Amino acid sequence: MAALASRLLGWVRLVVLVAAFGADGRLDPYLAAFKVPDIVYQLIAAGPLSSVLVPLVVRLRNENDEPRARRIMSAVFLVFGLLAIVIAAAALLFAGVLADLLAPGIGADQRDEVAHLSQLLAPSSLGLGIVAVASVWSASRERFFASSIGPLLYNLSVILFTIVGAKSLGTSAAALGTVVGALLFALIAVLDAWIGGLRFSRPGLGDALLRRSLVDMLPRIGGLLAVQVVLAGLVALASTLGPGSITAWSFALSLVQLPLAMVAGSIGTALLP
């Protein structure tokens, strides 16, 4: 039910964004800039971490070796936290290059807006990266509170910021709502993992199980990266088809993904541990 509510609220978020900014192209820069944190979340959270690490943590707990599980999770937080920081920093420093890659066909004035929004959205990459790692521990304990409530707060934040600030801040209001929502989601995910027993310790960076797990993730990350490159390429192509094309494409993709996320995503999350 929570997954259904989250996806429906995600659809409401898109409706609110279009109601605030229209479908004539004013929303295109935000949707183009949003691809960076979305790619980060998809690469880290949508399979690689959970599919490899959740069974590992469950196994170690069943073997009464929870201290080792905590050391491995501390190392994963360190590795993927640094990766998210690097990506966020790159989004800040190379916003203009990202704008050219994500929306090469967009107007010159909107290109500057894409770059500005990419910088505003940079912290959300870090927040969503934290969510992905913390959710591994919670899922291994069969705790799904954060993964149920977090997306609702995330979507509500975007909706509220857009409603309140669209007239005065433009699409920056939606970007700020995205960042606040991602950080709230991260806070809830970390608290839920802490309540579930996660305690940070000295990272076990040299642990053989961790090295093997990171190697096992590579093919999954490679496959997802290929998909995300294609999707980003389609956004770039849409930018050349006229104002509003990125908005139309984003709506269509969200509608197609709705049943898959509600059914397959929910079942996978619940059964994997």
Contacts in CASP RR format, 6 or more apart in sequence:
PFRMAT RR
TARGET T0000
AUTHOR 0000-0000-0000
METHOD contacts of the structure
MODEL  1
MAALASRLLGWVRLVVLVAAFGADGRLDPYLAAFKVPDIVYQLIAAGPLS
SVLVPLVVRLRNENDEPRARRIMSAVFLVFGLLAIVIAAAALLFAGVLAD
LLAPGIGADQRDEVAHLSQLLAPSSLGLGIVAVASVWSASRERFFASSIG
PLLYNLSVILFTIVGAKSLGTSAAALGTVVGALLFALIAVLDAWIGGLRF
SRPGLGDALLRRSLVDMLPRIGGLLAVQVVLAGLVALASTLGPGSITAWS
FALSLVQLPLAMVAGSIGTALLP
2 144 0 8 1.000
2 147 0 8 1.000
2 148 0 8 1.000
2 149 0 8 1.000
2 152 0 8 1.000
3 148 0 8 1.000
3 261 0 8 1.000
3 262 0 8 1.000
3 265 0 8 1.000
3 266 0 8 1.000
4 262 0 8 1.000
5 152 0 8 1.000
6 148 0 8 1.000
6 150 0 8 1.000
6 151 0 8 1.000
6 152 0 8 1.000
6 155 0 8 1.000
7 258 0 8 1.000
7 261 0 8 1.000
7 262 0 8 1.000
9 151 0 8 1.000
9 152 0 8 1.000
9 155 0 8 1.000
9 156 0 8 1.000
9 159 0 8 1.000
10 151 0 8 1.000
10 155 0 8 1.000
10 254 0 8 1.000
11 254 0 8 1.000
11 255 0 8 1.000
11 258 0 8 1.000
12 155 0 8 1.000
12 159 0 8 1.000
13 155 0 8 1.000
13 158 0 8 1.000
13 159 0 8 1.000
13 162 0 8 1.000
14 250 0 8 1.000
14 251 0 8 1.000
14 254 0 8 1.000
16 158 0 8 1.000
16 159 0 8 1.000
16 162 0 8 1.000
16 163 0 8 1.000
17 27 0 8 1.000
17 30 0 8 1.000
17 158 0 8 1.000
17 162 0 8 1.000
17 174 0 8 1.000
18 27 0 8 1.000
18 247 0 8 1.000
18 251 0 8 1.000
20 162 0 8 1.000
20 163 0 8 1.000
20 166 0 8 1.000
20 174 0 8 1.000
21 27 0 8 1.000
21 30 0 8 1.000
21 166 0 8 1.000
21 170 0 8 1.000
21 171 0 8 1.000
21 174 0 8 1.000
22 247 0 8 1.000
23 244 0 8 1.000
23 247 0 8 1.000
23 248 0 8 1.000
24 243 0 8 1.000
24 244 0 8 1.000
25 110 0 8 1.000
25 243 0 8 1.000
25 244 0 8 1.000
25 246 0 8 1.000
25 247 0 8 1.000
26 171 0 8 1.000
27 171 0 8 1.000
27 244 0 8 1.000
27 246 0 8 1.000
27 247 0 8 1.000
28 103 0 8 1.000
28 106 0 8 1.000
28 110 0 8 1.000
28 239 0 8 1.000
28 243 0 8 1.000
28 244 0 8 1.000
28 245 0 8 1.000
28 246 0 8 1.000
28 247 0 8 1.000
29 103 0 8 1.000
29 106 0 8 1.000
29 110 0 8 1.000
29 113 0 8 1.000
29 114 0 8 1.000
29 117 0 8 1.000
29 171 0 8 1.000
30 117 0 8 1.000
30 171 0 8 1.000
30 174 0 8 1.000
30 175 0 8 1.000
31 235 0 8 1.000
31 246 0 8 1.000
31 247 0 8 1.000
31 250 0 8 1.000
32 99 0 8 1.000
32 102 0 8 1.000
32 103 0 8 1.000
32 106 0 8 1.000
32 114 0 8 1.000
32 235 0 8 1.000
32 239 0 8 1.000
32 246 0 8 1.000
33 98 0 8 1.000
33 99 0 8 1.000
33 102 0 8 1.000
33 114 0 8 1.000
33 115 0 8 1.000
33 117 0 8 1.000
33 118 0 8 1.000
33 120 0 8 1.000
33 121 0 8 1.000
33 175 0 8 1.000
34 117 0 8 1.000
34 121 0 8 1.000
34 178 0 8 1.000
35 102 0 8 1.000
35 231 0 8 1.000
35 232 0 8 1.000
35 235 0 8 1.000
36 87 0 8 1.000
36 91 0 8 1.000
36 98 0 8 1.000
36 102 0 8 1.000
36 118 0 8 1.000
36 121 0 8 1.000
36 122 0 8 1.000
36 125 0 8 1.000
37 121 0 8 1.000
37 122 0 8 1.000
37 124 0 8 1.000
37 125 0 8 1.000
37 128 0 8 1.000
37 178 0 8 1.000
37 182 0 8 1.000
39 228 0 8 1.000
39 232 0 8 1.000
40 84 0 8 1.000
40 87 0 8 1.000
40 125 0 8 1.000
40 128 0 8 1.000
40 129 0 8 1.000
41 125 0 8 1.000
41 128 0 8 1.000
41 129 0 8 1.000
41 131 0 8 1.000
41 132 0 8 1.000
42 224 0 8 1.000
42 227 0 8 1.000
42 228 0 8 1.000
43 221 0 8 1.000
43 224 0 8 1.000
43 225 0 8 1.000
43 228 0 8 1.000
44 80 0 8 1.000
44 83 0 8 1.000
44 84 0 8 1.000
44 128 0 8 1.000
44 129 0 8 1.000
44 132 0 8 1.000
44 133 0 8 1.000
45 128 0 8 1.000
45 129 0 8 1.000
45 131 0 8 1.000
45 132 0 8 1.000
45 135 0 8 1.000
46 224 0 8 1.000
47 220 0 8 1.000
47 224 0 8 1.000
48 217 0 8 1.000
48 220 0 8 1.000
48 221 0 8 1.000
48 224 0 8 1.000
49 76 0 8 1.000
49 80 0 8 1.000
49 132 0 8 1.000
49 133 0 8 1.000
49 135 0 8 1.000
49 136 0 8 1.000
49 217 0 8 1.000
50 135 0 8 1.000
50 136 0 8 1.000
50 139 0 8 1.000
50 269 0 8 1.000
50 272 0 8 1.000
51 220 0 8 1.000
51 272 0 8 1.000
52 213 0 8 1.000
52 216 0 8 1.000
52 217 0 8 1.000
52 220 0 8 1.000
53 72 0 8 1.000
53 73 0 8 1.000
53 76 0 8 1.000
53 136 0 8 1.000
53 140 0 8 1.000
53 213 0 8 1.000
54 136 0 8 1.000
54 139 0 8 1.000
54 140 0 8 1.000
54 272 0 8 1.000
54 273 0 8 1.000
55 272 0 8 1.000
55 273 0 8 1.000
56 69 0 8 1.000
56 72 0 8 1.000
56 209 0 8 1.000
56 213 0 8 1.000
57 69 0 8 1.000
57 72 0 8 1.000
57 73 0 8 1.000
57 136 0 8 1.000
57 137 0 8 1.000
57 140 0 8 1.000
58 140 0 8 1.000
58 273 0 8 1.000
60 66 0 8 1.000
60 68 0 8 1.000
60 69 0 8 1.000
60 72 0 8 1.000
60 209 0 8 1.000
61 69 0 8 1.000
61 140 0 8 1.000
67 201 0 8 1.000
68 207 0 8 1.000
68 209 0 8 1.000
69 140 0 8 1.000
70 198 0 8 1.000
70 199 0 8 1.000
70 200 0 8 1.000
70 201 0 8 1.000
71 201 0 8 1.000
71 202 0 8 1.000
71 203 0 8 1.000
71 204 0 8 1.000
71 207 0 8 1.000
72 204 0 8 1.000
72 207 0 8 1.000
72 209 0 8 1.000
72 210 0 8 1.000
72 213 0 8 1.000
73 133 0 8 1.000
73 136 0 8 1.000
73 137 0 8 1.000
73 198 0 8 1.000
74 200 0 8 1.000
74 201 0 8 1.000
74 202 0 8 1.000
74 203 0 8 1.000
74 204 0 8 1.000
75 203 0 8 1.000
75 204 0 8 1.000
75 205 0 8 1.000
75 206 0 8 1.000
75 207 0 8 1.000
75 210 0 8 1.000
76 133 0 8 1.000
76 136 0 8 1.000
76 210 0 8 1.000
77 130 0 8 1.000
77 133 0 8 1.000
77 200 0 8 1.000
77 203 0 8 1.000
78 203 0 8 1.000
78 205 0 8 1.000
79 205 0 8 1.000
79 214 0 8 1.000
80 129 0 8 1.000
80 132 0 8 1.000
80 133 0 8 1.000
81 126 0 8 1.000
81 129 0 8 1.000
81 130 0 8 1.000
81 133 0 8 1.000
84 125 0 8 1.000
84 126 0 8 1.000
84 127 0 8 1.000
84 128 0 8 1.000
84 129 0 8 1.000
84 130 0 8 1.000
85 126 0 8 1.000
87 125 0 8 1.000
88 122 0 8 1.000
88 123 0 8 1.000
88 125 0 8 1.000
88 126 0 8 1.000
89 122 0 8 1.000
91 98 0 8 1.000
91 118 0 8 1.000
91 119 0 8 1.000
91 121 0 8 1.000
91 122 0 8 1.000
91 125 0 8 1.000
92 119 0 8 1.000
92 122 0 8 1.000
95 114 0 8 1.000
95 115 0 8 1.000
95 116 0 8 1.000
95 118 0 8 1.000
95 119 0 8 1.000
96 111 0 8 1.000
96 114 0 8 1.000
96 115 0 8 1.000
96 118 0 8 1.000
98 114 0 8 1.000
98 115 0 8 1.000
98 118 0 8 1.000
99 106 0 8 1.000
99 111 0 8 1.000
99 112 0 8 1.000
99 114 0 8 1.000
99 115 0 8 1.000
99 118 0 8 1.000
100 111 0 8 1.000
101 232 0 8 1.000
101 236 0 8 1.000
102 114 0 8 1.000
102 118 0 8 1.000
102 232 0 8 1.000
102 235 0 8 1.000
102 236 0 8 1.000
102 239 0 8 1.000
103 110 0 8 1.000
103 111 0 8 1.000
103 114 0 8 1.000
103 235 0 8 1.000
103 236 0 8 1.000
103 239 0 8 1.000
103 246 0 8 1.000
104 236 0 8 1.000
104 239 0 8 1.000
104 240 0 8 1.000
105 236 0 8 1.000
105 239 0 8 1.000
105 240 0 8 1.000
106 114 0 8 1.000
106 239 0 8 1.000
106 246 0 8 1.000
113 171 0 8 1.000
116 172 0 8 1.000
117 171 0 8 1.000
117 172 0 8 1.000
117 175 0 8 1.000
120 172 0 8 1.000
120 175 0 8 1.000
120 176 0 8 1.000
120 179 0 8 1.000
121 175 0 8 1.000
121 178 0 8 1.000
121 179 0 8 1.000
123 179 0 8 1.000
123 182 0 8 1.000
123 183 0 8 1.000
124 178 0 8 1.000
124 179 0 8 1.000
124 181 0 8 1.000
124 182 0 8 1.000
124 183 0 8 1.000
126 186 0 8 1.000
127 182 0 8 1.000
127 183 0 8 1.000
127 185 0 8 1.000
127 186 0 8 1.000
128 182 0 8 1.000
128 185 0 8 1.000
128 186 0 8 1.000
129 186 0 8 1.000
130 186 0 8 1.000
130 189 0 8 1.000
130 190 0 8 1.000
131 146 0 8 1.000
131 150 0 8 1.000
131 182 0 8 1.000
131 185 0 8 1.000
131 186 0 8 1.000
131 189 0 8 1.000
134 146 0 8 1.000
134 186 0 8 1.000
134 189 0 8 1.000
134 190 0 8 1.000
134 192 0 8 1.000
134 193 0 8 1.000
134 198 0 8 1.000
135 146 0 8 1.000
135 147 0 8 1.000
135 189 0 8 1.000
135 193 0 8 1.000
137 193 0 8 1.000
137 196 0 8 1.000
137 197 0 8 1.000
137 198 0 8 1.000
138 144 0 8 1.000
138 145 0 8 1.000
138 146 0 8 1.000
138 147 0 8 1.000
138 189 0 8 1.000
138 192 0 8 1.000
138 193 0 8 1.000
138 196 0 8 1.000
139 147 0 8 1.000
139 269 0 8 1.000
139 272 0 8 1.000
139 273 0 8 1.000
140 273 0 8 1.000
141 196 0 8 1.000
141 197 0 8 1.000
141 273 0 8 1.000
142 273 0 8 1.000
143 192 0 8 1.000
143 193 0 8 1.000
143 195 0 8 1.000
143 196 0 8 1.000
144 269 0 8 1.000
144 270 0 8 1.000
145 188 0 8 1.000
145 192 0 8 1.000
146 185 0 8 1.000
146 188 0 8 1.000
146 189 0 8 1.000
146 191 0 8 1.000
146 192 0 8 1.000
146 193 0 8 1.000
147 189 0 8 1.000
147 269 0 8 1.000
149 188 0 8 1.000
150 184 0 8 1.000
150 185 0 8 1.000
150 188 0 8 1.000
150 189 0 8 1.000
151 185 0 8 1.000
153 181 0 8 1.000
153 184 0 8 1.000
153 185 0 8 1.000
153 188 0 8 1.000
154 178 0 8 1.000
154 181 0 8 1.000
154 182 0 8 1.000
154 184 0 8 1.000
154 185 0 8 1.000
157 177 0 8 1.000
157 178 0 8 1.000
157 180 0 8 1.000
157 181 0 8 1.000
157 184 0 8 1.000
158 174 0 8 1.000
158 177 0 8 1.000
158 178 0 8 1.000
158 181 0 8 1.000
160 177 0 8 1.000
161 173 0 8 1.000
161 174 0 8 1.000
161 176 0 8 1.000
161 177 0 8 1.000
161 180 0 8 1.000
162 173 0 8 1.000
162 174 0 8 1.000
162 177 0 8 1.000
164 173 0 8 1.000
165 173 0 8 1.000
166 173 0 8 1.000
166 174 0 8 1.000
169 176 0 8 1.000
204 210 0 8 1.000
231 253 0 8 1.000
234 249 0 8 1.000
235 246 0 8 1.000
235 249 0 8 1.000
235 250 0 8 1.000
238 245 0 8 1.000
238 246 0 8 1.000
238 248 0 8 1.000
238 249 0 8 1.000
239 245 0 8 1.000
239 246 0 8 1.000
END
